[in-house]
Amino acid sequence: MARQVWRAGNMLYPVPAVMVTCKREGEKANIITLAWAGTICSDPAMVSISVRKSRYSHKILEETKEFVINLTTKKTVRAADLCGVKSGRDIDKFKETNLHEIEMPQVSCPGIEECPVNIVCKVKKIVELGSHDMFIAEVVNVVVDEELLDEKGGLRLDKANLVAYSHGEYYELGACIGKFGYSVKKRKKK
């Protein structure tokens, strides 16, 4: 197989395409679409988002130290794209996208009602990295649409039609091809 060496760049794809909501007191809420978001610790539950310093939301996040990560679905991907290319300095993104604010526990910023999972976060540390700053945050709670729960109360994210971002394009997630630990699970004898 022939290979090429490229200059250093972000090629860890696919990644989640998420809409992050934030709000200053007395101002309208804003939505920023990010692909640089991820889990960084399980106990305590912590995530990170990385935001360009020039973005309107950066200053809001820096000042309020709270945000909500809203998972993007096939139904909300067009709104997510608009929120990634337009600035909250210029437009009201909730109004422009016809998305609706929903109150979230423990923070002053809203979640997005149309998103099936809202991850409520409080910033613990901001790390300056270069073009982006990383906001390291503790997850204080998660709000989940009850339609995603099975009869035992388990979360079925496969029903959410979640979207991933890969090198400038959005993709709907596909079929499950395995379950954690399946490679070492003992097979039943016939």
C-alpha positions in Angstrom: 0.0 0.0 0.0 1.5 3.4 -1.1 1.6 6.1 1.6 2.1 9.9 1.6 3.5 12.1 4.3 1.4 15.2 4.9 2.2 18.2 7.1 1.0 18.0 10.7 -2.8 18.5 11.0 -5.9 17.4 12.7 -6.9 14.1 11.1 -8.5 12.3 14.1 -11.9 11.8 12.4 -14.8 11.3 12.7 -15.6 13.5 15.7 -18.9 14.6 17.3 -20.5 17.7 15.8 -22.0 19.4 18.8 -23.9 22.6 19.5 -22.7 24.3 22.6 -25.0 26.9 24.3 -23.8 29.7 26.5 -25.2 32.9 27.8 -24.2 36.1 29.6 -26.7 37.5 32.2 -29.0 40.0 30.5 -28.1 38.9 26.9 -29.5 36.5 24.4 -28.2 32.9 24.5 -25.8 31.8 21.8 -25.0 28.6 20.0 -21.6 27.7 18.7 -21.0 24.5 16.7 -17.8 22.6 17.6 -16.1 19.5 16.4 -13.3 19.8 19.0 -15.2 18.3 21.9 -14.5 15.1 23.9 -14.6 13.1 27.0 -11.5 13.4 29.2 -12.3 11.8 32.5 -15.0 9.4 33.8 -14.8 10.0 37.5 -15.5 12.8 37.9 -17.2 13.0 34.6 -15.3 15.7 32.6 -15.3 17.0 29.0 -13.3 19.4 27.0 -14.3 21.8 24.2 -11.8 23.9 22.3 -12.9 27.3 20.9 -11.0 29.8 18.8 -10.2 33.0 20.7 -11.8 35.1 18.0 -15.2 33.5 18.4 -18.0 35.4 20.0 -18.7 32.5 22.4 -15.2 32.4 23.6 -15.5 35.5 25.8 -18.9 34.3 27.1 -17.5 30.9 28.1 -14.5 32.6 29.7 -16.7 34.9 31.8 -19.6 32.6 32.7 -17.6 29.4 33.1 -20.6 27.3 32.1 -22.1 25.8 29.0 -24.3 23.0 27.7 -23.2 20.5 25.0 -26.2 19.6 22.9 -25.8 16.5 20.7 -26.6 17.1 17.0 -28.9 14.8 15.1 -29.9 14.3 11.5 -32.9 16.7 12.2 -30.7 19.4 13.7 -27.6 19.2 11.5 -28.6 22.1 9.2 -29.1 24.3 12.2 -25.7 23.1 13.6 -24.0 24.0 10.3 -25.6 27.5 10.4 -24.5 28.0 14.0 -20.9 27.1 12.9 -20.7 29.5 10.1 -22.6 32.5 11.4 -21.6 34.6 14.4 -23.8 35.3 17.4 -22.5 38.9 17.3 -24.6 39.3 14.1 -27.7 37.1 14.5 -29.9 35.4 17.1 -29.1 31.8 16.3 -32.1 30.4 18.2 -34.4 32.6 16.2 -32.5 32.1 12.9 -32.6 28.3 13.2 -36.0 27.9 14.8 -34.4 26.0 17.7 -35.9 26.5 21.2 -34.3 27.2 24.5 -34.9 24.8 27.4 -33.9 25.5 31.0 -31.1 23.4 32.3 -30.4 22.5 36.0 -27.5 24.1 37.8 -26.5 26.6 35.1 -27.8 29.9 33.8 -27.6 29.0 30.1 -30.2 27.0 28.2 -30.0 23.7 26.4 -31.5 23.1 23.0 -34.9 21.5 23.2 -34.6 19.7 19.8 -31.4 17.9 20.9 -32.0 14.6 22.6 -29.1 14.9 25.0 -28.0 18.0 26.8 -24.7 17.7 28.8 -24.6 20.5 31.4 -21.0 21.6 32.2 -19.1 23.9 34.6 -15.6 25.1 33.5 -12.8 24.1 35.9 -9.8 25.2 33.9 -9.0 27.0 30.7 -5.8 26.0 28.8 -4.3 28.3 26.2 -3.2 26.2 23.3 -2.6 28.4 20.3 -5.4 29.1 17.8 -7.9 27.6 20.4 -8.3 27.6 24.1 -9.5 24.4 25.7 -12.2 24.7 28.3 -12.0 21.7 30.7 -15.3 21.2 32.4 -17.0 19.0 34.9 -20.3 17.5 33.8 -22.8 18.5 36.5 -25.7 16.6 35.0 -27.1 15.2 31.7 -30.7 15.8 30.5 -32.0 13.1 28.2 -35.1 12.8 26.1 -37.3 10.1 27.6 -38.0 8.8 24.0 -34.4 7.4 24.0 -35.0 5.2 27.1 -35.8 1.5 26.8 -38.3 -0.3 29.0 -35.6 -0.8 31.7 -34.6 2.9 31.6 -31.4 2.3 29.6 -30.3 4.9 27.2 -30.6 3.9 23.5 -28.5 6.5 21.6 -28.9 4.5 18.5 -32.4 5.8 18.3 -31.2 9.4 18.2 -29.8 9.6 14.7 -26.6 11.3 15.9 -24.3 13.0 13.5 -20.5 13.0 13.3 -18.2 15.4 11.5 -15.3 14.2 9.3 -13.0 16.5 7.4 -15.6 19.1 6.5 -18.6 16.8 6.1 -21.4 15.6 8.3 -22.3 12.0 8.5 -25.2 10.1 10.2 -23.9 7.4 12.4 -24.5 3.9 11.0 -25.2 0.4 12.3 -23.7 -1.1 15.5 -20.8 -3.4 14.5 -19.8 -4.6 18.0 -20.2 -4.1 21.7 -17.5 -3.2 24.2 -15.7 -6.5 25.2 -17.2 -8.6 22.4 -13.7 -9.5 21.2 -12.9 -11.4 24.4 -16.4 -12.6 25.3 -16.7 -16.4 25.6 -18.9 -18.0 23.0 -21.7 -20.3 24.0 -21.1 -23.9 23.1 -23.6 -25.4 20.6 
